[in-house]
Amino acid sequence: MGREIGSTEYTRSQRTRYRRELRRNLDLFETFLDTAEFVDEGTVGVELEMNLAQADTMAPALISDLLLEDLEDEEYVHEIGRFNLEANLPVSRPQGQGLRDLETELAEKIDRADAAAQTRGARVIPIGHLPTITEELFSSDEWRAPGARYEALEKSVLEARGEEIYLSIEGEGKGKGLEATFDSIAPESACTSMQLHLQVPPEQFAAAWNAAQAIAGPQVALAANSPFLLGRRLWHETRIPTFVQALDTRPPELATQGVRPRVWFGERWITSMFDLFEENVRLFPALIPESREMAEEPLLTEGSSPRLHELMLHNGTVWRWNRPIYDPGVDLPHLRLENRLLPAGPTPADMAANAAFFYGILHSLVHERRPLWSRMSFEQAAEAFQQCARWGLEARVRWPKVGRVRVADLLLEQLIPQAMEGLRNLGADADVVERYDGILSERARTGRNGARWQIDTVTSLELRGATRSEALAEMTRLYRAAVDTGEPVHAWPVPARKRS
């Protein structure tokens, strides 16, 4: 969740002043980045977004306000949808048992929220898209959580676009995709993710970001868990096109002209973190032009680091899949890479394994003598990202020294072993590496990530006579029951296709 704001209406003069201050922030950040001392501890962090479903029907449960009151814990916060809940996990390290502790913490966060939800007749579902969401929910005003930030964001997106939000996503067959319009940004609330943070020193940030971009395709294929939206079977990771389109401020004419979308993969490798902030200011108009004075925020921290209010607020409204984060801290500032492309779920074991892959492969790639991104074009990385989001582990990608290859084979034979070696070099204990190596390798070998299990389960239920809506509700019940077992998704059973 981003920071709260104090207004949803802005005058022309306020917008003009914000633009001027934004430029000043950018100039200050450039100088500060070159001269300041930053914290360099290599810590990691996780934000987990979850869905709330009614226990009996598995339909969205609009109870996040009540649930947060029940939990009374600042580590649980609102997300944009009233059927969403976000949990923020403590900062940790990947060394030793760190990733195993992360798995335990994920389980505790889900279990505590789920226990509170059950007292209100609901369940917590860690999944990329809640399969039972309907267009009727998004046509009402009940879907959005309270908060001026969400209201201002929606108003700014719709005003900039000048017309309704349009979703157009290819589906399982001809004529079976999604074509729908919405008078709100409600589809964005369908997208629930697990976001991974990595603290990075300034001199290493460009390499880390380039590595994360290069590996984004295989990463999303391995973890895909969002094949159904509004009753349709779409991409294996449908969150990707949904998020892009739900927050698209461009009418079709501007898209045709090449104006960049606010949810953005990018278009080039970088040489400095500053490149990303400069692009944000140069290419994207402000959505929420709240000045530092309006926010009543001081200019400096106690340690005299600039807060850069305008630049940070603007950065929060350009949704890169790998986003740069500047945090002024209290005594010393730090920089983070925020990896935003993973879906939530299925289980704590699966999510910890996904984190193990990301942190391990990044460490390995950043320290290669000949960087991966010097051997592939940015266009190749972007194409792989799209193909892997569309087809999951069944995608075929172009890869240096390999050519066109099935991504499951690339992961199994090259990338997962490389990630595990990276974890060893980071200092992860041998038993931790062995655990997540086994989970990831079996997922790639069987081809069964969360998306594949959902697709196969719904297919089986429909072959047994269920309608699509019945199958989606039952699949969601089975999904929650499987989460309760703690077993990774590759080991989940699929219902028999015919009754015995």
Phi, psi and omega in degrees: 000136177279178181291150177283156180234172187254354185213157174241000181235137181224139179275169178297319180294324176295322178293320179296316179295320180299316179300317180296315179293326179298317178296319178296318176303316182296316178297318179295319181296321179300313179294316182298320181298327182278338190241340188280161172265129182244150173296135181226082184243352178065028181285163180232156179213163183219136168243131181240121174262139183228165177252154176246127182233145176295133187297328184276317185255345186067011174287159180305136178254115186271065190232016185301323179301311181295320183294321178295324175295320180293319185287322181047054183218120184293349177280351172252131183221169175294153157242184190293329180268147177286353174254016177250155174213136178245138175242132177255125183266151180298150176297139182217190179226149180280354180290159175057236180264016187305317182287327175293322176295324177298317178300316178297318181294319176300315180298318181294319180295316180294314184296319181293316178295322181292322177297318178293321180296321182296330178292344178248021175072030183226171175227153174268128181242109176276100188204155183293314173230130172292117188294342186264006176296140180239161177296332180299320179299316184283349177271355178259178177260009188272346189288332191272139175286157179290157177140131181297328181298315181293319179296316180294321179299311181299315181298317182293318179298313183291323178293319179294321181287321177080005179200182183293157173285134183239124175255128176222104186228130180295148183240201188286347180193173182301130179077006183248015177278191180249125173228111184205151175241151183220143180267029179199174176267025184309321181302337178298328181290345178286345188265104179245133191231169165246117183256129182256133178247141176225122177284131188226136175289154184306318184290344182253355189295316182301316179296318180295316180294315178300318179297317180296322178292318182297326185264001187301320181299299177303325179298314182287328177296317182296326188254000188311135186204031185218061186275347185239135174213129178052041175084356181254145171271119188239236178283161174296325173237076185293342176307326186296302178291329180297313181295318178301312187281327182292334180246026181278112181276000185265128164291163185307325182297318179290325175298318179297326180285353179094012175297135185285147175284156179290330173264114201220135173280331185107182182215004181198155169290155183245163176247349180202154174304326182302328180306320185288316178294322179296319176298318180302316182286321184286327190256339189237125174290158182292137173266321182234085187278058179270121182282167178299320180294320178297325181278352182055045181253135179294159182288320186238157172278177177299330178272008177073021171276138179291139180282331177053052186306309185296318181293320181290321178295319179294319179301329179286352178246017167240109192265077174289146177293331169238104190259137174279140179232126169255127178238116182292345180061204178248305179263312180230144178280165172214163180244142179227150167258125181251108181272116194243009190265355183274141172283162169291153171083188355288309185241165174305323178297316179295317183291322176295323176295320177298320177294319179300318178298312185295310183293324180290314183291324178297315180300318180293314184292321181296332184257009174292146179291322175243104188301145178304319184289349173275351182249002177218149178282158176297325178298324176297316180297317180295319179296317179298321179299314180294315181296320181287326174294324182287314190245358178062221182290352178271355183292155172243133183230159172268131185223141181305136179068356183245324186085209181279128188215150173292129189295330177297321178291320177300316179297313185293318187270334187232305193283319178295313175302321179295320178295319180293325175294321175299319178297318178300316180293333176288340180105015176292142179296153185300320182292330177292314178300316180298319182297310185281333171300316180296315181296312182293317181295318178293324177297315179291320182294317182277344185072014185253092166265188181299322180296316181296318179297316180298314180298312182296322181292314179297320178300315180297316181295322178291324177293339177272002173111358181285147170287168180300315182294321177296317181295321180293319178295315180292320177300320180294322175297314180296323178299311181297321178297322179290323175301321181298331180287335183081356181287140177296155192297332181295341181264000182288136176285153175249134180304145176299147185283342177228144177292141179280000000 
